[in-house]
């Protein structure tokens, strides 16, 4: 994550309702040794570290960008999650 994203994450950590608690949410993205990765939070509060191709919470991760994750849901539709405050 860039310094701007780190600052935003820190600010959002103290902002009420910055993350939607009732649906799948993107917490953050990072560059890992095995490529881009992201932290997702499920509607049940579970946290998962994912990479492209991973299947988690009933979706398949198809792309990870600097500020977003694209996934395919169980009905074959592509959807995008963005870091809170970025879109």
C-alpha positions in Angstrom: 0.0 0.0 0.0 1.1 3.5 -0.7 1.6 6.1 2.1 -1.6 7.7 1.0 -3.5 4.4 1.4 -1.8 3.8 4.8 -3.0 7.2 6.0 -6.5 6.6 4.6 -6.7 3.2 6.3 -5.6 4.7 9.6 -8.2 7.5 9.2 -10.9 5.0 8.2 -10.1 2.8 11.2 -11.6 5.6 13.4 -14.4 6.7 11.2 -17.8 5.2 12.1 -19.4 3.2 9.3 -16.3 3.4 7.0 -16.7 -0.3 6.2 -20.1 -1.8 5.3 -20.6 -4.5 8.0 -23.5 -6.3 6.3 -21.8 -7.3 3.0 -18.4 -8.3 1.6 -15.9 -5.5 2.1 -12.4 -4.7 1.0 -10.2 -3.8 3.9 -7.0 -3.3 2.0 -4.6 -4.4 -0.8 -0.9 -5.2 -0.6 2.0 -6.4 -2.7 3.1 -9.8 -1.4 5.9 -12.1 -2.5 3.3 -14.2 -4.3 1.8 -11.2 -6.1 -1.0 -8.8 -5.3 -3.1 -9.7 -2.3 -6.1 -8.3 -0.5 -7.8 -8.5 2.8 -11.6 -9.1 2.6 -14.2 -9.1 5.4 -17.3 -11.2 5.0 -20.7 -10.1 6.2 -20.2 -12.5 9.1 -17.0 -10.7 10.2 -14.5 -13.3 8.9 -11.3 -11.9 7.5 -9.4 -13.6 4.6 -6.2 -12.8 2.8 -6.8 -13.5 -0.9 -4.8 -13.6 -4.2 -6.1 -13.8 -7.8 -7.9 -17.1 -8.4 -8.8 -17.7 -4.8 -12.3 -18.8 -3.9 -13.6 -17.4 -0.6 -17.0 -16.4 0.9 -18.7 -17.8 -2.2 -16.9 -15.7 -4.7 -13.8 -16.1 -7.0 -11.2 -13.3 -7.1 -10.4 -12.4 -10.7 -8.2 -9.3 -10.3 -6.6 -7.2 -7.6 -5.6 -3.5 -8.3 -4.0 -0.8 -6.2 -7.4 0.2 -4.7 -9.9 -2.4 -5.8 -10.7 -6.1 -6.1 -12.8 -7.6 -8.9 -14.6 -10.9 -8.2 -17.1 -13.2 -9.8 -20.1 -14.1 -7.7 -21.8 -17.4 -7.6 -24.1 -16.3 -10.5 -21.2 -15.6 -12.8 -21.5 -11.8 -12.5 -18.4 -9.6 -12.0 -18.4 -7.1 -9.2 -15.9 -4.6 -7.9 -15.0 -3.8 -4.3 -13.1 -0.6 -3.6 -11.2 0.5 -0.5 -13.6 2.6 1.6 -13.2 6.3 0.8 -11.6 5.7 -2.6 -14.7 5.6 -4.9 
